[in-house]
Amino acid sequence: MVLTSASAFGTLSILAKLAYRAGLGTQQTLAFRFVLAAIGMWGLALFLRQNPLRFRRRDLVTLIALGAVFYTAQSLTYFTALRSLPASLCVLIAYIYPSLVVLAGWLFLRRSVSAWHGVALIASFLGVALLVGGAHFQIAWALVFAIASPTIYTGYILLGERVMGSVPAVGASAVIVSGAAIAFCIIAAFTGELALPVTAQGWAVGFAIALIPTMVAISLFLAGLPRIGAARSSLLSTWEPVVTVLLAVVLLGDRLSLVQVLGGVLVLLAVGVVQSASLWKRSAPSAIK
């Protein structure tokens, strides 16, 4: 279930690129994705008897804020970067977030960091440098957004850890997704993108992005998590960027230089070290991408 979830998450960047090709806007795509996903996640939460309306008001407000502020900012920066950067490059840069969580935990929460974690941090950031340096383009806003996305996601995970210990995972995810849906509808309204797709291809991609890398991926991850534990689930989830890169090469024609391949390998090795060491435990909110 966790491997299937990682594979489903791996389609997100590819479907975003296809949405853009179908004429959908960034805010339009994200609003469509999260509105449909919120409906599905609420249905699943109620089916599993995890009604979010029974949560404490404080937890409910915190979860909505996580979705409306942090997750919205993370998704918006990532999808904005995908407009002009290759999907394979974006997903590999995004996967520095486990190393950023380790670094933030050390800086702000006084968590211990071993020598192996130090090596992983160096490998992760060196990998990003090789990915960017091997791309042969100048610093641009798209690259800034690509790096901002995992940085924001780091804050989302660290804050999510505090609230997720007291609420059921599926119900909490439904609230987070709802918060993001509300925020993106507001943003899309202000930018003139609050509209339904006008083509059959747009509808197909819209439903696919709400179903596969959102509802299916989140549900399977949350189902597998208690069966094999957080450490194994986190480690198996590193299959996600591999799926994205393979699909980007086959379907979108992405090509990575030898330097970028080396950078990608360093990033994934760093993720493996961090995840297998269980320095930080993946909580349910981080099952959303």
ZADO-1210 file (C-alpha; in nm, 4 decimals, padded with zeros to 6 digits):
<atoms>
<atom x="00.0000" y="00.0000" z="00.0000" code="MET" pos="1"/>
<atom x="00.2803" y="00.2438" z="00.0824" code="VAL" pos="2"/>
<atom x="00.4679" y="00.1672" z="-00.2399" code="LEU" pos="3"/>
<atom x="00.1477" y="00.2127" z="-00.4401" code="THR" pos="4"/>
<atom x="00.0907" y="00.5391" z="-00.2547" code="SER" pos="5"/>
<atom x="00.4422" y="00.6579" z="-00.3435" code="ALA" pos="6"/>
<atom x="00.3807" y="00.5656" z="-00.7073" code="SER" pos="7"/>
<atom x="00.0536" y="00.7612" z="-00.7022" code="ALA" pos="8"/>
<atom x="00.2233" y="01.0632" z="-00.5453" code="PHE" pos="9"/>
<atom x="00.4876" y="01.0342" z="-00.8170" code="GLY" pos="10"/>
<atom x="00.2304" y="01.1170" z="-01.0847" code="THR" pos="11"/>
<atom x="00.1554" y="01.4607" z="-00.9362" code="LEU" pos="12"/>
<atom x="00.4181" y="01.6593" z="-01.1260" code="SER" pos="13"/>
<atom x="00.3386" y="01.4787" z="-01.4507" code="ILE" pos="14"/>
<atom x="-00.0341" y="01.5473" z="-01.4203" code="LEU" pos="15"/>
<atom x="00.0387" y="01.9123" z="-01.3382" code="ALA" pos="16"/>
<atom x="00.2353" y="01.9432" z="-01.6620" code="LYS" pos="17"/>
<atom x="-00.0511" y="01.7775" z="-01.8525" code="LEU" pos="18"/>
<atom x="-00.2988" y="02.0167" z="-01.6868" code="ALA" pos="19"/>
<atom x="-00.0988" y="02.3118" z="-01.8137" code="TYR" pos="20"/>
<atom x="-00.0902" y="02.1616" z="-02.1612" code="ARG" pos="21"/>
<atom x="-00.4693" y="02.1260" z="-02.1429" code="ALA" pos="22"/>
<atom x="-00.4984" y="02.4999" z="-02.0821" code="GLY" pos="23"/>
<atom x="-00.5634" y="02.4971" z="-01.7061" code="LEU" pos="24"/>
<atom x="-00.4162" y="02.7733" z="-01.4927" code="GLY" pos="25"/>
<atom x="-00.2061" y="02.7135" z="-01.1812" code="THR" pos="26"/>
<atom x="-00.4643" y="02.8366" z="-00.9299" code="GLN" pos="27"/>
<atom x="-00.7451" y="02.6782" z="-01.1313" code="GLN" pos="28"/>
<atom x="-00.5723" y="02.3395" z="-01.1233" code="THR" pos="29"/>
<atom x="-00.5022" y="02.3570" z="-00.7519" code="LEU" pos="30"/>
<atom x="-00.8527" y="02.4752" z="-00.6619" code="ALA" pos="31"/>
<atom x="-01.0059" y="02.1960" z="-00.8705" code="PHE" pos="32"/>
<atom x="-00.7693" y="01.9414" z="-00.7163" code="ARG" pos="33"/>
<atom x="-00.8338" y="02.0298" z="-00.3538" code="PHE" pos="34"/>
<atom x="-01.2083" y="02.0866" z="-00.3778" code="VAL" pos="35"/>
<atom x="-01.2597" y="01.7398" z="-00.5241" code="LEU" pos="36"/>
<atom x="-01.0049" y="01.5888" z="-00.2850" code="ALA" pos="37"/>
<atom x="-01.1739" y="01.7525" z="00.0155" code="ALA" pos="38"/>
<atom x="-01.5079" y="01.5989" z="-00.0809" code="ILE" pos="39"/>
<atom x="-01.3475" y="01.2566" z="-00.1146" code="GLY" pos="40"/>
<atom x="-01.1474" y="01.2823" z="00.2095" code="MET" pos="41"/>
<atom x="-01.4521" y="01.3939" z="00.4103" code="TRP" pos="42"/>
<atom x="-01.6461" y="01.0972" z="00.2752" code="GLY" pos="43"/>
<atom x="-01.3638" y="00.8636" z="00.3760" code="LEU" pos="44"/>
<atom x="-01.3310" y="01.0243" z="00.7206" code="ALA" pos="45"/>
<atom x="-01.7032" y="00.9873" z="00.7898" code="LEU" pos="46"/>
<atom x="-01.6965" y="00.6269" z="00.6634" code="PHE" pos="47"/>
<atom x="-01.4137" y="00.5497" z="00.9080" code="LEU" pos="48"/>
<atom x="-01.6014" y="00.7309" z="01.1876" code="ARG" pos="49"/>
<atom x="-01.3382" y="01.0039" z="01.2151" code="GLN" pos="50"/>
<atom x="-01.5785" y="01.2970" z="01.1916" code="ASN" pos="51"/>
<atom x="-01.3622" y="01.6145" z="01.2010" code="PRO" pos="52"/>
<atom x="-01.6552" y="01.8115" z="01.3463" code="LEU" pos="53"/>
<atom x="-01.5973" y="01.6213" z="01.6711" code="ARG" pos="54"/>
<atom x="-01.2416" y="01.7505" z="01.7042" code="PHE" pos="55"/>
<atom x="-01.1585" y="02.0092" z="01.9663" code="ARG" pos="56"/>
<atom x="-01.2007" y="02.3611" z="01.8320" code="ARG" pos="57"/>
<atom x="-00.8322" y="02.4364" z="01.8872" code="ARG" pos="58"/>
<atom x="-00.7226" y="02.1331" z="01.6855" code="ASP" pos="59"/>
<atom x="-00.9722" y="02.2111" z="01.4116" code="LEU" pos="60"/>
<atom x="-00.8477" y="02.5686" z="01.3759" code="VAL" pos="61"/>
<atom x="-00.4840" y="02.4544" z="01.3748" code="THR" pos="62"/>
<atom x="-00.5481" y="02.1950" z="01.1029" code="LEU" pos="63"/>
<atom x="-00.7382" y="02.4436" z="00.8857" code="ILE" pos="64"/>
<atom x="-00.4504" y="02.6905" z="00.9257" code="ALA" pos="65"/>
<atom x="-00.1979" y="02.4224" z="00.8280" code="LEU" pos="66"/>
<atom x="-00.3904" y="02.3611" z="00.5082" code="GLY" pos="67"/>
<atom x="-00.4855" y="02.7212" z="00.4284" code="ALA" pos="68"/>
<atom x="-00.1438" y="02.8734" z="00.4981" code="VAL" pos="69"/>
<atom x="00.1446" y="02.6287" z="00.4933" code="PHE" pos="70"/>
<atom x="00.0146" y="02.3624" z="00.2584" code="TYR" pos="71"/>
<atom x="-00.1328" y="02.6204" z="00.0236" code="THR" pos="72"/>
<atom x="00.1994" y="02.8079" z="00.0085" code="ALA" pos="73"/>
<atom x="00.3920" y="02.4843" z="-00.0486" code="GLN" pos="74"/>
<atom x="00.1641" y="02.3656" z="-00.3288" code="SER" pos="75"/>
<atom x="00.1484" y="02.7062" z="-00.4955" code="LEU" pos="76"/>
<atom x="00.5250" y="02.7502" z="-00.5053" code="THR" pos="77"/>
<atom x="00.5757" y="02.3954" z="-00.6330" code="TYR" pos="78"/>
<atom x="00.3135" y="02.4184" z="-00.9070" code="PHE" pos="79"/>
<atom x="00.4432" y="02.7621" z="-01.0080" code="THR" pos="80"/>
<atom x="00.7931" y="02.6170" z="-01.0477" code="ALA" pos="81"/>
<atom x="00.6503" y="02.3355" z="-01.2612" code="LEU" pos="82"/>
<atom x="00.5273" y="02.5918" z="-01.5136" code="ARG" pos="83"/>
<atom x="00.8775" y="02.6464" z="-01.6476" code="SER" pos="84"/>
<atom x="01.1083" y="02.3861" z="-01.4890" code="LEU" pos="85"/>
<atom x="01.1262" y="02.0147" z="-01.5788" code="PRO" pos="86"/>
<atom x="00.9168" y="01.7874" z="-01.3570" code="ALA" pos="87"/>
<atom x="01.2176" y="01.5665" z="-01.2808" code="SER" pos="88"/>
<atom x="01.4213" y="01.8638" z="-01.1571" code="LEU" pos="89"/>
<atom x="01.1369" y="01.9990" z="-00.9410" code="CYS" pos="90"/>
<atom x="01.0681" y="01.6711" z="-00.7640" code="VAL" pos="91"/>
<atom x="01.4350" y="01.6054" z="-00.6872" code="LEU" pos="92"/>
<atom x="01.4779" y="01.9537" z="-00.5427" code="ILE" pos="93"/>
<atom x="01.1587" y="01.9049" z="-00.3405" code="ALA" pos="94"/>
<atom x="01.3047" y="01.5925" z="-00.1815" code="TYR" pos="95"/>
<atom x="01.5582" y="01.7866" z="00.0200" code="ILE" pos="96"/>
<atom x="01.2770" y="01.8395" z="00.2721" code="TYR" pos="97"/>
<atom x="01.3765" y="01.5457" z="00.4996" code="PRO" pos="98"/>
<atom x="01.7228" y="01.7008" z="00.5355" code="SER" pos="99"/>
<atom x="01.5670" y="02.0413" z="00.5986" code="LEU" pos="100"/>
<atom x="01.3495" y="01.8875" z="00.8718" code="VAL" pos="101"/>
<atom x="01.6624" y="01.7466" z="01.0369" code="VAL" pos="102"/>
<atom x="01.8370" y="02.0835" z="01.0123" code="LEU" pos="103"/>
<atom x="01.5353" y="02.2761" z="01.1448" code="ALA" pos="104"/>
<atom x="01.4907" y="02.0247" z="01.4273" code="GLY" pos="105"/>
<atom x="01.8525" y="02.0786" z="01.5279" code="TRP" pos="106"/>
<atom x="01.8379" y="02.4589" z="01.5018" code="LEU" pos="107"/>
<atom x="01.4986" y="02.5275" z="01.6583" code="PHE" pos="108"/>
<atom x="01.3986" y="02.2183" z="01.8592" code="LEU" pos="109"/>
<atom x="01.7441" y="02.1159" z="01.9865" code="ARG" pos="110"/>
<atom x="01.7193" y="01.7664" z="01.8427" code="ARG" pos="111"/>
<atom x="02.0430" y="01.5703" z="01.8257" code="SER" pos="112"/>
<atom x="02.2147" y="01.5148" z="01.4910" code="VAL" pos="113"/>
<atom x="02.4612" y="01.2306" z="01.4410" code="SER" pos="114"/>
<atom x="02.7647" y="01.2258" z="01.2134" code="ALA" pos="115"/>
<atom x="02.5659" y="01.0235" z="00.9566" code="TRP" pos="116"/>
<atom x="02.2961" y="01.2878" z="00.9540" code="HIS" pos="117"/>
<atom x="02.5623" y="01.5510" z="00.8961" code="GLY" pos="118"/>
<atom x="02.6882" y="01.3527" z="00.5975" code="VAL" pos="119"/>
<atom x="02.3306" y="01.3232" z="00.4701" code="ALA" pos="120"/>
<atom x="02.2784" y="01.6990" z="00.4991" code="LEU" pos="121"/>
<atom x="02.5963" y="01.7734" z="00.3045" code="ILE" pos="122"/>
<atom x="02.5033" y="01.5158" z="00.0383" code="ALA" pos="123"/>
<atom x="02.1525" y="01.6567" z="00.0078" code="SER" pos="124"/>
<atom x="02.2598" y="02.0171" z="-00.0433" code="PHE" pos="125"/>
<atom x="02.5482" y="01.9173" z="-00.2710" code="LEU" pos="126"/>
<atom x="02.2973" y="01.7166" z="-00.4748" code="GLY" pos="127"/>
<atom x="02.0734" y="02.0207" z="-00.5180" code="VAL" pos="128"/>
<atom x="02.3744" y="02.2282" z="-00.6227" code="ALA" pos="129"/>
<atom x="02.4594" y="01.9705" z="-00.8905" code="LEU" pos="130"/>
<atom x="02.0971" y="01.9502" z="-01.0055" code="LEU" pos="131"/>
<atom x="02.0759" y="02.3259" z="-01.0471" code="VAL" pos="132"/>
<atom x="02.4288" y="02.3704" z="-01.1808" code="GLY" pos="133"/>
<atom x="02.3836" y="02.0979" z="-01.4387" code="GLY" pos="134"/>
<atom x="02.0646" y="02.2516" z="-01.5720" code="ALA" pos="135"/>
<atom x="02.2512" y="02.5266" z="-01.7598" code="HIS" pos="136"/>
<atom x="02.0129" y="02.8091" z="-01.6790" code="PHE" pos="137"/>
<atom x="02.0419" y="03.1248" z="-01.4724" code="GLN" pos="138"/>
<atom x="01.8799" y="03.1883" z="-01.1368" code="ILE" pos="139"/>
<atom x="01.5155" y="03.2654" z="-01.2025" code="ALA" pos="140"/>
<atom x="01.1937" y="03.2986" z="-01.0058" code="TRP" pos="141"/>
<atom x="01.0933" y="02.9438" z="-01.0995" code="ALA" pos="142"/>
<atom x="01.4052" y="02.8104" z="-00.9296" code="LEU" pos="143"/>
<atom x="01.3379" y="03.0256" z="-00.6229" code="VAL" pos="144"/>
<atom x="00.9862" y="02.8791" z="-00.6041" code="PHE" pos="145"/>
<atom x="01.1215" y="02.5245" z="-00.6459" code="ALA" pos="146"/>
<atom x="01.3527" y="02.5702" z="-00.3464" code="ILE" pos="147"/>
<atom x="01.0905" y="02.7570" z="-00.1421" code="ALA" pos="148"/>
<atom x="00.8474" y="02.4651" z="-00.1684" code="SER" pos="149"/>
<atom x="01.0413" y="02.2116" z="00.0452" code="PRO" pos="150"/>
<atom x="01.1400" y="02.4911" z="00.2835" code="THR" pos="151"/>
<atom x="00.7744" y="02.5720" z="00.3506" code="ILE" pos="152"/>
<atom x="00.6927" y="02.2008" z="00.3688" code="TYR" pos="153"/>
<atom x="00.9500" y="02.1691" z="00.6481" code="THR" pos="154"/>
<atom x="00.7560" y="02.4163" z="00.8617" code="GLY" pos="155"/>
<atom x="00.4342" y="02.2355" z="00.7761" code="TYR" pos="156"/>
<atom x="00.5723" y="01.9015" z="00.9000" code="ILE" pos="157"/>
<atom x="00.7213" y="02.0376" z="01.2224" code="LEU" pos="158"/>
<atom x="00.4010" y="02.2212" z="01.3126" code="LEU" pos="159"/>
<atom x="00.1879" y="01.9244" z="01.2061" code="GLY" pos="160"/>
<atom x="00.3721" y="01.6942" z="01.4453" code="GLU" pos="161"/>
<atom x="00.2307" y="01.8832" z="01.7416" code="ARG" pos="162"/>
<atom x="-00.1361" y="01.8501" z="01.6528" code="VAL" pos="163"/>
<atom x="-00.1390" y="01.5071" z="01.4851" code="MET" pos="164"/>
<atom x="-00.0741" y="01.3224" z="01.8091" code="GLY" pos="165"/>
<atom x="-00.4230" y="01.4049" z="01.9350" code="SER" pos="166"/>
<atom x="-00.6409" y="01.3590" z="01.6241" code="VAL" pos="167"/>
<atom x="-00.7094" y="01.0645" z="01.3872" code="PRO" pos="168"/>
<atom x="-00.5091" y="01.0771" z="01.0657" code="ALA" pos="169"/>
<atom x="-00.7808" y="01.0553" z="00.7988" code="VAL" pos="170"/>
<atom x="-01.0077" y="01.3090" z="00.9673" code="GLY" pos="171"/>
<atom x="-00.7144" y="01.5464" z="01.0139" code="ALA" pos="172"/>
<atom x="-00.6133" y="01.5112" z="00.6501" code="SER" pos="173"/>
<atom x="-00.9700" y="01.5927" z="00.5444" code="ALA" pos="174"/>
<atom x="-00.9541" y="01.9198" z="00.7398" code="VAL" pos="175"/>
<atom x="-00.6091" y="02.0114" z="00.6031" code="ILE" pos="176"/>
<atom x="-00.7201" y="01.9458" z="00.2458" code="VAL" pos="177"/>
<atom x="-01.0353" y="02.1512" z="00.3100" code="SER" pos="178"/>
<atom x="-00.8270" y="02.4420" z="00.4355" code="GLY" pos="179"/>
<atom x="-00.6194" y="02.4297" z="00.1182" code="ALA" pos="180"/>
<atom x="-00.9346" y="02.4055" z="-00.0957" code="ALA" pos="181"/>
<atom x="-01.0838" y="02.7182" z="00.0626" code="ILE" pos="182"/>
<atom x="-00.7582" y="02.9117" z="00.0233" code="ALA" pos="183"/>
<atom x="-00.7105" y="02.8147" z="-00.3401" code="PHE" pos="184"/>
<atom x="-01.0706" y="02.9022" z="-00.4280" code="CYS" pos="185"/>
<atom x="-01.0144" y="03.2499" z="-00.2826" code="ILE" pos="186"/>
<atom x="-00.6819" y="03.2905" z="-00.4648" code="ILE" pos="187"/>
<atom x="-00.8307" y="03.1627" z="-00.7916" code="ALA" pos="188"/>
<atom x="-01.1230" y="03.4050" z="-00.7565" code="ALA" pos="189"/>
<atom x="-00.8887" y="03.7015" z="-00.7150" code="PHE" pos="190"/>
<atom x="-00.6764" y="03.5959" z="-01.0135" code="THR" pos="191"/>
<atom x="-00.9752" y="03.5238" z="-01.2369" code="GLY" pos="192"/>
<atom x="-00.9058" y="03.1494" z="-01.2505" code="GLU" pos="193"/>
<atom x="-01.2001" y="03.0234" z="-01.0461" code="LEU" pos="194"/>
<atom x="-01.3597" y="02.8393" z="-01.3363" code="ALA" pos="195"/>
<atom x="-01.4329" y="02.4834" z="-01.4446" code="LEU" pos="196"/>
<atom x="-01.2315" y="02.3237" z="-01.7266" code="PRO" pos="197"/>
<atom x="-01.3706" y="02.3963" z="-02.0717" code="VAL" pos="198"/>
<atom x="-01.2354" y="02.0891" z="-02.2540" code="THR" pos="199"/>
<atom x="-01.2730" y="01.7151" z="-02.2072" code="ALA" pos="200"/>
<atom x="-00.8961" y="01.6874" z="-02.1645" code="GLN" pos="201"/>
<atom x="-00.9057" y="01.9495" z="-01.8894" code="GLY" pos="202"/>
<atom x="-01.1799" y="01.7630" z="-01.7032" code="TRP" pos="203"/>
<atom x="-00.9908" y="01.4332" z="-01.7366" code="ALA" pos="204"/>
<atom x="-00.6659" y="01.5758" z="-01.6023" code="VAL" pos="205"/>
<atom x="-00.8496" y="01.7650" z="-01.3272" code="GLY" pos="206"/>
<atom x="-01.0201" y="01.4518" z="-01.2001" code="PHE" pos="207"/>
<atom x="-00.6991" y="01.2500" z="-01.2348" code="ALA" pos="208"/>
<atom x="-00.4946" y="01.4956" z="-01.0274" code="ILE" pos="209"/>
<atom x="-00.7617" y="01.5001" z="-00.7552" code="ALA" pos="210"/>
<atom x="-00.7993" y="01.1227" z="-00.7536" code="LEU" pos="211"/>
<atom x="-00.4573" y="00.9605" z="-00.8084" code="ILE" pos="212"/>
<atom x="-00.1886" y="01.1728" z="-00.6344" code="PRO" pos="213"/>
<atom x="-00.4316" y="01.3082" z="-00.3764" code="THR" pos="214"/>
<atom x="-00.7169" y="01.0852" z="-00.2559" code="MET" pos="215"/>
<atom x="-00.5701" y="00.7474" z="-00.3568" code="VAL" pos="216"/>
<atom x="-00.2157" y="00.8341" z="-00.2510" code="ALA" pos="217"/>
<atom x="-00.3138" y="00.9826" z="00.0862" code="ILE" pos="218"/>
<atom x="-00.5581" y="00.7035" z="00.1700" code="SER" pos="219"/>
<atom x="-00.3160" y="00.4224" z="00.0874" code="LEU" pos="220"/>
<atom x="-00.0325" y="00.5864" z="00.2801" code="PHE" pos="221"/>
<atom x="-00.2501" y="00.6326" z="00.5878" code="LEU" pos="222"/>
<atom x="-00.3737" y="00.2733" z="00.5558" code="ALA" pos="223"/>
<atom x="-00.0226" y="00.1317" z="00.5309" code="GLY" pos="224"/>
<atom x="00.1323" y="00.3534" z="00.7974" code="LEU" pos="225"/>
<atom x="00.0025" y="00.1677" z="01.1079" code="PRO" pos="226"/>
<atom x="00.0789" y="-00.1712" z="00.9517" code="ARG" pos="227"/>
<atom x="00.4512" y="-00.1227" z="00.8871" code="ILE" pos="228"/>
<atom x="00.5374" y="00.1800" z="01.0998" code="GLY" pos="229"/>
<atom x="00.6550" y="00.5339" z="01.0307" code="ALA" pos="230"/>
<atom x="01.0208" y="00.4475" z="00.9622" code="ALA" pos="231"/>
<atom x="00.9486" y="00.1873" z="00.6939" code="ARG" pos="232"/>
<atom x="00.6734" y="00.3989" z="00.5417" code="SER" pos="233"/>
<atom x="00.9027" y="00.6994" z="00.5162" code="SER" pos="234"/>
<atom x="01.1807" y="00.4960" z="00.3593" code="LEU" pos="235"/>
<atom x="00.9505" y="00.3310" z="00.1038" code="LEU" pos="236"/>
<atom x="00.8074" y="00.6711" z="00.0133" code="SER" pos="237"/>
<atom x="01.1413" y="00.7657" z="-00.1424" code="THR" pos="238"/>
<atom x="01.0170" y="00.5636" z="-00.4402" code="TRP" pos="239"/>
<atom x="00.8051" y="00.8690" z="-00.5311" code="GLU" pos="240"/>
<atom x="01.0739" y="01.0836" z="-00.7013" code="PRO" pos="241"/>
<atom x="01.2009" y="00.7784" z="-00.8897" code="VAL" pos="242"/>
<atom x="00.8521" y="00.7309" z="-01.0377" code="VAL" pos="243"/>
<atom x="00.8308" y="01.0997" z="-01.1266" code="THR" pos="244"/>
<atom x="01.1681" y="01.1019" z="-01.3011" code="VAL" pos="245"/>
<atom x="01.0899" y="00.7840" z="-01.4974" code="LEU" pos="246"/>
<atom x="00.7496" y="00.9152" z="-01.6080" code="LEU" pos="247"/>
<atom x="00.8998" y="01.2547" z="-01.6956" code="ALA" pos="248"/>
<atom x="01.1575" y="01.0894" z="-01.9195" code="VAL" pos="249"/>
<atom x="00.9061" y="00.8592" z="-02.0888" code="VAL" pos="250"/>
<atom x="00.6033" y="01.0881" z="-02.1174" code="LEU" pos="251"/>
<atom x="00.7449" y="01.4403" z="-02.1182" code="LEU" pos="252"/>
<atom x="01.0837" y="01.3881" z="-02.2773" code="GLY" pos="253"/>
<atom x="01.2796" y="01.5205" z="-01.9781" code="ASP" pos="254"/>
<atom x="01.6527" y="01.4626" z="-01.9947" code="ARG" pos="255"/>
<atom x="01.8984" y="01.4959" z="-01.7084" code="LEU" pos="256"/>
<atom x="02.2668" y="01.5585" z="-01.7658" code="SER" pos="257"/>
<atom x="02.5250" y="01.3309" z="-01.6038" code="LEU" pos="258"/>
<atom x="02.5924" y="01.5989" z="-01.3420" code="VAL" pos="259"/>
<atom x="02.2206" y="01.6200" z="-01.2613" code="GLN" pos="260"/>
<atom x="02.1899" y="01.2424" z="-01.2371" code="VAL" pos="261"/>
<atom x="02.4724" y="01.2452" z="-00.9821" code="LEU" pos="262"/>
<atom x="02.2947" y="01.5241" z="-00.7942" code="GLY" pos="263"/>
<atom x="01.9682" y="01.3302" z="-00.7921" code="GLY" pos="264"/>
<atom x="02.1427" y="01.0193" z="-00.6609" code="VAL" pos="265"/>
<atom x="02.3001" y="01.2218" z="-00.3781" code="LEU" pos="266"/>
<atom x="01.9610" y="01.3677" z="-00.2816" code="VAL" pos="267"/>
<atom x="01.7957" y="01.0252" z="-00.2735" code="LEU" pos="268"/>
<atom x="02.0832" y="00.8703" z="-00.0779" code="LEU" pos="269"/>
<atom x="02.0554" y="01.1511" z="00.1767" code="ALA" pos="270"/>
<atom x="01.6813" y="01.0885" z="00.2079" code="VAL" pos="271"/>
<atom x="01.7468" y="00.7179" z="00.2643" code="GLY" pos="272"/>
<atom x="01.9957" y="00.7880" z="00.5441" code="VAL" pos="273"/>
<atom x="01.7648" y="01.0341" z="00.7183" code="VAL" pos="274"/>
<atom x="01.4542" y="00.8171" z="00.6862" code="GLN" pos="275"/>
<atom x="01.6128" y="00.4869" z="00.7853" code="SER" pos="276"/>
<atom x="01.7684" y="00.6458" z="01.0934" code="ALA" pos="277"/>
<atom x="01.4208" y="00.7523" z="01.2104" code="SER" pos="278"/>
<atom x="01.5532" y="01.0830" z="01.3390" code="LEU" pos="279"/>
<atom x="01.2167" y="01.2344" z="01.2623" code="TRP" pos="280"/>
<atom x="00.8943" y="01.0403" z="01.2326" code="LYS" pos="281"/>
<atom x="00.6604" y="01.1031" z="00.9434" code="ARG" pos="282"/>
<atom x="00.3262" y="01.2164" z="01.0736" code="SER" pos="283"/>
<atom x="-00.0011" y="01.1978" z="00.8866" code="ALA" pos="284"/>
<atom x="00.0018" y="01.5547" z="00.7519" code="PRO" pos="285"/>
<atom x="00.3192" y="01.4790" z="00.5561" code="SER" pos="286"/>
<atom x="00.1255" y="01.2134" z="00.3676" code="ALA" pos="287"/>
<atom x="-00.0179" y="01.4999" z="00.1637" code="ILE" pos="288"/>
<atom x="00.1897" y="01.6322" z="-00.1268" code="LYS" pos="289"/>
</atoms>
